[in-house]
Each structure stands twice: as structure tokens, then as C-alpha cells.
Amino acid sequence: MATLCSLEGKVVLITGAATGIGLACARLLAQQGAAVMLSDLDEAQCRRQIEKLYTDNQIPESAKMAACALDVTREDQWQAAIEQTLRRFDGLDVLVNNAGIYVGGTLVENALEDVQRVQQVNVDSIFLGMKYAARAMQPGGPAGKGGSIINLSSVAGLVGVPGHSAYGASKGAVRLYSKHAAVEFARLGYNIRVNSVHPGLIATAMGDQAFQDFVDIGLADTLEQARALVLQMTPMGRLGQPEDIASMVSFLASDASAYCTGAEFNVDGGMSAA
Ligand SMILES: NC(=O)c1ccc[n+]([C@@H]2O[C@H](COP(=O)([O-])OP(=O)(O)OC[C@H]3O[C@@H](n4cnc5c(N)ncnc54)[C@H](O)[C@@H]3O)[C@@H](O)[C@H]2O)c1
């Protein structure tokens, strides 16, 4: 019997799914029965990851997974990725807007082009993803059953963190974009929920970049010290794992979160509460 948290029958598109949090989401959602389209700049890596998930028995043989290329800053590629998902899995119920980049450095040293680039990747992607997913999911659209859009923000989109102003400003925009879209979609009767997820520091390639940045701006002398600093900032005293974020994404993708929209979900070991 399908439970409230089951994703059986749901079709999911995930961006930035070749590694890190996106890949963990793809694995968990497929384990829970969703058909998952993994997309990334690096489509070949998505394909390799899918093959590995099957050969390592991390997902059942019956799991449905496919890969496509998607640079989230490119409008034409968004349209193509959504069409490909619709064609391949005959629907679209969930979009996980996960792809993102980190730009560190102090505000006084940040270059305008770096700030513009992080906005382009982290914010334009949210706009384009929500636009084309909502067109597909809304009543009368080619998928037409409503759905759930999950946007990856950050603790740095909620509070100030040294070295994180360019990145944090982009993630703050993700938070509010999610709320505006949520209210608009609900009022217009689209039956599409939109929520933002705010991870603390998660053990991925991007997490490593953040540690390096603490060293580069002089907050820590070594990577070990940077790590200790982050653990100090985290009441639960451990780094997050990609799976910690995937669990929240799974809840928001499922009907268990049917009454949640325009909300922010912090998954940060207590960091933002301290
Ligand atoms: N790791 C953390 O500590 C942390 C904390 C808070 C929020 N987040 C957010 O979670 C999300 C995933 O982070 P992660 O740690 O897994 O990052 P990661 O750097 O490990 O992986 C990011 C993935 O996004 C892809 N990507 C980058 N630019 C892209 C583009 N233009 N188009 C398509 N794909 C692109 C990369 O190829 C990569 O596969 C990001 O939005 C990030 O900002 C991460």
C-alpha cells in the first residue's frame, strides 16, 4: 500500500544531479518509487552515476532513471529538459532546483562579474525552472496535475556569514522567489507548492570550497581550523550529509507535505537557531 511519503507514480526532475546533494536526492527519491530525470552540465557523469546506482544495488532494478543535459542558466535547455522529461516519463510532478555555485571572498574584494555569475546560476535558474515547470504542471499544461517545486537555498540565505555575501545574496533571493511563486501559484489555482530548503554546511565539493574560503579570507589558518569553526557554529556538532538534505526534499516532494507552501525548511544541525 502506498504511504503518504511514497513517491510511487511521481515524476521528478533534479538539476545539478551529477554529484553531491542532487545525486543523494536522485537516489532517495528513486528508492521511494519516483521516476527521476537527473540533469546537469555534465550529462555523462549523470549517466555514470545511474549505472553505478544500479550495479551497486542502491536502487531497485525496477527504478526508473534517465539523464539529460541542462545548463540551468540556459532558457532553451530548460525547455528541452522539461520536454524530455515529459516524453520519457509521461508527466512532471516535482522539480528540485538544486544546481548552484559558490563564490566566496570578502565583499570588498568580490569582482562584479563574480557576483553577477553567482546570481545568474543560483537565481536565474530558479526563475527559469519555476517558469517552465509551472507551465507544464498547471491545469491545462502537458503534465497538468499540479506539483511540488523545491528550491535549494542555504543558511547563508537567512543570516550573515563572513565570506558569503555574494553567495548569500543569491540564496536570499531564492528564499523570497520561492515565497512569491508559492503565493501566486496558490492564488491562481495552479495546485503547485513551492518551498525552499536551507542546508547548513554539507559534506560535498561545495562544502570543501566554503572551508577553503574561511582560510582564504583569514578566519582560519588551516582547513582543520575552518572545520572546527563550522562545527562550533553547529549546535549538533557534526557536518550535514547530502542524505540529510535528501530526506527533507523527499518529504517536500511527497503528499505528506500537502499543506506546506511558501515555507522555508532549515536542515542545518541548529546552525541558524544559535
Ligand atoms: N554543500 C553545502 O554546504 C551547501 C550548503 C547550503 C546550500 N547548498 C546548496 O545545495 C545545492 C547543491 O550543492 P552541492 O553541495 O551538492 O554542490 P556541488 O558543487 O557538490 O554540486 C553542484 C552540482 O551542480 C552542477 N552545476 C553547477 N553549475 C551548473 C549549471 N549552470 N547548470 C547545471 N548544473 C550545474 C555541478 O555540475 C554539480 O554537479 C546548491 O544549490 C548549493 O548552493 C549547499
Ligand as a Chemical Component Dictionary entry (heavy atoms), coordinates in Angstrom:
data_LIG
# 
_chem_comp.id                   LIG 
_chem_comp.type                 NON-POLYMER 
_chem_comp.pdbx_formal_charge   0 
_chem_comp.three_letter_code    LIG 
# 
loop_
_chem_comp_atom.comp_id 
_chem_comp_atom.atom_id 
_chem_comp_atom.alt_atom_id 
_chem_comp_atom.type_symbol 
_chem_comp_atom.charge 
_chem_comp_atom.model_Cartn_x 
_chem_comp_atom.model_Cartn_y 
_chem_comp_atom.model_Cartn_z 
_chem_comp_atom.pdbx_ordinal 
LIG N1  N1  N 0  27.263 21.885 0.304   1  
LIG C1  C1  C 0  26.829 22.833 1.119   2  
LIG O1  O1  O 0  27.419 23.076 2.176   3  
LIG C2  C2  C 0  25.569 23.599 0.795   4  
LIG C3  C3  C 0  25.039 24.429 1.802   5  
LIG C4  C4  C 0  23.886 25.161 1.536   6  
LIG C5  C5  C 0  23.285 25.076 0.299   7  
LIG N2  N2  N 1  23.820 24.278 -0.667  8  
LIG C6  C6  C 0  23.157 24.268 -1.970  9  
LIG O2  O2  O 0  22.793 22.948 -2.333  10 
LIG C7  C7  C 0  22.870 22.793 -3.758  11 
LIG C8  C8  C 0  23.766 21.614 -4.114  12 
LIG O3  O3  O 0  25.027 21.815 -3.512  13 
LIG P1  P1  P 0  26.207 20.722 -3.504  14 
LIG O4  O4  O 0  26.930 20.918 -2.236  15 
LIG O5  O5  O -1 25.693 19.391 -3.866  16 
LIG O6  O6  O 0  27.120 21.311 -4.691  17 
LIG P2  P2  P 0  28.227 20.607 -5.609  18 
LIG O7  O7  O 0  29.142 21.699 -6.018  19 
LIG O8  O8  O 0  28.783 19.431 -4.896  20 
LIG O9  O9  O 0  27.369 20.104 -6.872  21 
LIG C9  C9  C 0  26.701 21.039 -7.674  22 
LIG C10 C10 C 0  26.269 20.405 -8.975  23 
LIG O10 O10 O 0  25.636 21.448 -9.741  24 
LIG C11 C11 C 0  26.138 21.377 -11.070 25 
LIG N3  N3  N 0  26.074 22.714 -11.705 26 
LIG C12 C12 C 0  26.828 23.813 -11.459 27 
LIG N4  N4  N 0  26.502 24.795 -12.304 28 
LIG C13 C13 C 0  25.508 24.322 -13.093 29 
LIG C14 C14 C 0  24.755 24.857 -14.164 30 
LIG N5  N5  N 0  24.964 26.105 -14.636 31 
LIG N6  N6  N 0  23.812 24.080 -14.747 32 
LIG C15 C15 C 0  23.588 22.823 -14.305 33 
LIG N7  N7  N 0  24.291 22.249 -13.312 34 
LIG C16 C16 C 0  25.246 22.998 -12.713 35 
LIG C17 C17 C 0  27.570 20.862 -10.949 36 
LIG O11 O11 O 0  27.996 20.280 -12.186 37 
LIG C18 C18 C 0  27.421 19.844 -9.809  38 
LIG O12 O12 O 0  27.074 18.576 -10.310 39 
LIG C19 C19 C 0  23.390 24.134 -4.297  40 
LIG O13 O13 O 0  22.326 24.943 -4.719  41 
LIG C20 C20 C 0  24.063 24.745 -3.080  42 
LIG O14 O14 O 0  24.141 26.149 -3.165  43 
LIG C21 C21 C 0  24.953 23.536 -0.453  44 
# 
loop_
_chem_comp_bond.comp_id 
_chem_comp_bond.atom_id_1 
_chem_comp_bond.atom_id_2 
_chem_comp_bond.value_order 
_chem_comp_bond.pdbx_ordinal 
LIG N1  C1  SING 1  
LIG C1  O1  DOUB 2  
LIG C1  C2  SING 3  
LIG C2  C3  SING 4  
LIG C2  C21 DOUB 5  
LIG C3  C4  DOUB 6  
LIG C4  C5  SING 7  
LIG C5  N2  DOUB 8  
LIG N2  C6  SING 9  
LIG N2  C21 SING 10 
LIG C6  O2  SING 11 
LIG C6  C20 SING 12 
LIG O2  C7  SING 13 
LIG C7  C8  SING 14 
LIG C7  C19 SING 15 
LIG C8  O3  SING 16 
LIG O3  P1  SING 17 
LIG P1  O4  DOUB 18 
LIG P1  O5  SING 19 
LIG P1  O6  SING 20 
LIG O6  P2  SING 21 
LIG P2  O7  DOUB 22 
LIG P2  O8  SING 23 
LIG P2  O9  SING 24 
LIG O9  C9  SING 25 
LIG C9  C10 SING 26 
LIG C10 O10 SING 27 
LIG C10 C18 SING 28 
LIG O10 C11 SING 29 
LIG C11 N3  SING 30 
LIG C11 C17 SING 31 
LIG N3  C12 SING 32 
LIG N3  C16 SING 33 
LIG C12 N4  DOUB 34 
LIG N4  C13 SING 35 
LIG C13 C14 SING 36 
LIG C13 C16 DOUB 37 
LIG C14 N5  SING 38 
LIG C14 N6  DOUB 39 
LIG N6  C15 SING 40 
LIG C15 N7  DOUB 41 
LIG N7  C16 SING 42 
LIG C17 O11 SING 43 
LIG C17 C18 SING 44 
LIG C18 O12 SING 45 
LIG C19 O13 SING 46 
LIG C19 C20 SING 47 
LIG C20 O14 SING 48 
# 
